[in-house]
């Protein structure tokens, strides 16, 4: 799982960027992790990178959205904890940054950043799905 390589692909073509089934299969092969654990690991890396300012919101949001779509469409029986673990929490955190609740709000600052900080504060032990 090379987040830097994924980021390079995003930076080269933000509009055309996609996480693919092939990416997921490559990461599975590299890590030998079960899909639930792989999803949680990638989500954790995105949360840490976003919180540190190394990964921008749009990149993280795209990665987590594409991964969720692929998991639901292709792998759902293999990921019984998809909507229970860290992956789901991180997905919801980035999802909350997509929509303005008020005319003058900044959803990334108001919702995503505090949600990510809370996830990281609980650490991986905060994953109640195991």
The 8 nearest C-alpha neighbors of each residue, nearest first, counted from 0:
[[1, 26, 2, 29, 30, 41, 25, 27],
 [0, 2, 3, 4, 5, 26, 6, 41],
 [1, 3, 5, 4, 6, 0, 44, 45],
 [4, 2, 6, 1, 5, 7, 8, 0],
 [5, 3, 7, 6, 1, 2, 8, 0],
 [4, 6, 2, 8, 3, 7, 9, 1],
 [5, 7, 3, 9, 4, 8, 2, 10],
 [8, 6, 4, 10, 9, 5, 11, 3],
 [9, 7, 5, 11, 6, 10, 12, 4],
 [8, 10, 13, 6, 16, 12, 7, 11],
 [9, 11, 7, 8, 12, 13, 6, 58],
 [10, 12, 8, 9, 7, 13, 16, 6],
 [11, 13, 9, 15, 14, 10, 16, 8],
 [14, 12, 9, 16, 15, 10, 11, 8],
 [15, 13, 12, 16, 9, 17, 11, 10],
 [14, 16, 12, 13, 17, 9, 11, 8],
 [17, 15, 13, 9, 14, 12, 8, 18],
 [18, 16, 19, 15, 65, 62, 61, 9],
 [17, 19, 65, 62, 22, 66, 16, 20],
 [18, 20, 22, 21, 17, 23, 69, 65],
 [19, 21, 23, 22, 24, 69, 18, 73],
 [20, 22, 24, 19, 23, 25, 18, 26],
 [23, 21, 25, 19, 20, 24, 26, 18],
 [22, 24, 26, 20, 25, 21, 27, 19],
 [23, 25, 27, 21, 26, 22, 20, 28],
 [24, 26, 28, 22, 23, 27, 21, 29],
 [27, 25, 29, 23, 0, 28, 24, 30],
 [26, 28, 24, 30, 31, 25, 29, 32],
 [27, 29, 25, 26, 31, 30, 24, 32],
 [30, 28, 26, 27, 31, 25, 0, 32],
 [29, 31, 32, 27, 28, 26, 0, 37],
 [32, 30, 27, 28, 29, 33, 26, 37],
 [33, 31, 30, 37, 36, 27, 34, 35],
 [32, 34, 36, 35, 37, 31, 27, 77],
 [33, 35, 37, 36, 78, 38, 32, 77],
 [36, 34, 78, 38, 37, 33, 80, 81],
 [35, 37, 39, 33, 34, 38, 32, 40],
 [36, 38, 34, 40, 39, 35, 32, 33],
 [39, 37, 35, 41, 36, 40, 86, 34],
 [38, 40, 86, 36, 42, 85, 37, 41],
 [41, 39, 37, 43, 42, 38, 36, 44],
 [42, 40, 44, 38, 43, 39, 45, 37],
 [43, 41, 39, 45, 86, 40, 44, 89],
 [42, 44, 46, 40, 41, 45, 39, 47],
 [45, 43, 41, 47, 42, 46, 48, 40],
 [46, 44, 42, 48, 43, 47, 49, 59],
 [47, 45, 43, 49, 44, 48, 50, 115],
 [46, 48, 50, 44, 45, 49, 43, 51],
 [49, 47, 54, 53, 45, 51, 46, 50],
 [50, 48, 54, 52, 46, 51, 47, 53],
 [49, 51, 47, 52, 48, 46, 115, 116],
 [50, 52, 48, 49, 53, 47, 54, 46],
 [53, 51, 49, 50, 54, 48, 55, 47],
 [52, 54, 48, 51, 49, 55, 50, 47],
 [53, 55, 49, 48, 52, 56, 59, 58],
 [56, 54, 58, 57, 49, 59, 53, 52],
 [55, 57, 59, 58, 60, 54, 49, 93],
 [58, 56, 60, 59, 55, 61, 54, 62],
 [57, 59, 61, 60, 56, 55, 62, 9],
 [60, 58, 62, 56, 61, 57, 45, 63],
 [59, 61, 57, 63, 58, 93, 62, 56],
 [60, 62, 64, 58, 59, 63, 65, 57],
 [63, 61, 59, 65, 64, 60, 66, 18],
 [62, 64, 66, 60, 65, 61, 90, 67],
 [65, 63, 67, 61, 66, 62, 60, 68],
 [66, 64, 68, 62, 67, 63, 18, 61],
 [65, 67, 63, 69, 68, 64, 70, 62],
 [66, 68, 70, 64, 65, 69, 63, 71],
 [67, 69, 65, 71, 66, 70, 72, 64],
 [68, 70, 72, 66, 71, 67, 73, 65],
 [69, 71, 74, 67, 68, 73, 75, 72],
 [70, 72, 75, 68, 69, 73, 74, 67],
 [73, 71, 69, 70, 68, 74, 75, 67],
 [74, 72, 70, 69, 71, 75, 20, 68],
 [73, 75, 70, 77, 76, 71, 72, 78],
 [74, 76, 71, 78, 77, 70, 73, 72],
 [77, 75, 78, 74, 79, 73, 71, 70],
 [78, 76, 75, 74, 79, 34, 35, 33],
 [79, 77, 35, 75, 81, 80, 76, 34],
 [78, 80, 81, 77, 76, 75, 35, 82],
 [81, 79, 83, 78, 82, 84, 35, 128],
 [82, 80, 78, 83, 79, 35, 84, 87],
 [81, 83, 87, 80, 84, 86, 79, 88],
 [84, 82, 80, 128, 81, 87, 85, 127],
 [85, 83, 128, 126, 86, 87, 80, 82],
 [84, 86, 88, 39, 87, 126, 89, 42],
 [87, 85, 39, 42, 89, 84, 88, 38],
 [88, 86, 90, 82, 85, 89, 84, 83],
 [87, 89, 85, 91, 90, 86, 92, 84],
 [88, 90, 92, 86, 91, 87, 42, 85],
 [91, 89, 87, 93, 88, 92, 63, 86],
 [92, 90, 94, 88, 89, 93, 95, 87],
 [93, 91, 111, 89, 95, 94, 90, 114],
 [94, 92, 96, 95, 90, 60, 91, 111],
 [93, 95, 91, 96, 97, 92, 90, 60],
 [96, 94, 92, 93, 97, 111, 110, 91],
 [97, 95, 107, 106, 111, 93, 94, 98],
 [98, 96, 94, 95, 106, 99, 93, 107],
 [99, 97, 96, 100, 106, 95, 94, 107],
 [98, 100, 101, 106, 104, 102, 105, 97],
 [101, 99, 98, 104, 102, 106, 103, 105],
 [102, 100, 104, 99, 103, 105, 106, 98],
 [101, 103, 104, 99, 100, 105, 98, 106],
 [104, 102, 101, 105, 99, 100, 106, 109],
 [105, 103, 101, 102, 106, 99, 100, 109],
 [104, 106, 108, 107, 109, 103, 99, 96],
 [105, 107, 96, 109, 110, 108, 99, 104],
 [108, 106, 96, 111, 110, 105, 109, 112],
 [109, 107, 105, 112, 106, 110, 111, 113],
 [110, 108, 106, 107, 105, 111, 112, 113],
 [109, 111, 106, 107, 113, 112, 108, 95],
 [112, 110, 107, 92, 114, 96, 93, 113],
 [111, 113, 115, 114, 108, 110, 107, 116],
 [114, 112, 116, 115, 111, 110, 117, 109],
 [113, 115, 117, 111, 112, 116, 92, 110],
 [116, 114, 118, 112, 117, 113, 111, 46],
 [117, 115, 113, 119, 114, 118, 120, 112],
 [116, 118, 120, 114, 115, 119, 113, 121],
 [119, 117, 115, 121, 120, 116, 114, 122],
 [118, 120, 122, 116, 121, 117, 115, 47],
 [121, 119, 117, 122, 118, 116, 125, 115],
 [122, 120, 125, 119, 118, 124, 117, 123],
 [123, 121, 119, 124, 120, 125, 118, 126],
 [122, 124, 125, 126, 121, 85, 119, 43],
 [123, 125, 122, 126, 121, 127, 129, 85],
 [126, 124, 121, 123, 122, 127, 118, 85],
 [127, 125, 84, 124, 85, 128, 123, 129],
 [126, 128, 129, 125, 84, 83, 124, 85],
 [129, 127, 84, 83, 126, 80, 85, 82],
 [128, 127, 126, 84, 80, 83, 124, 125]]
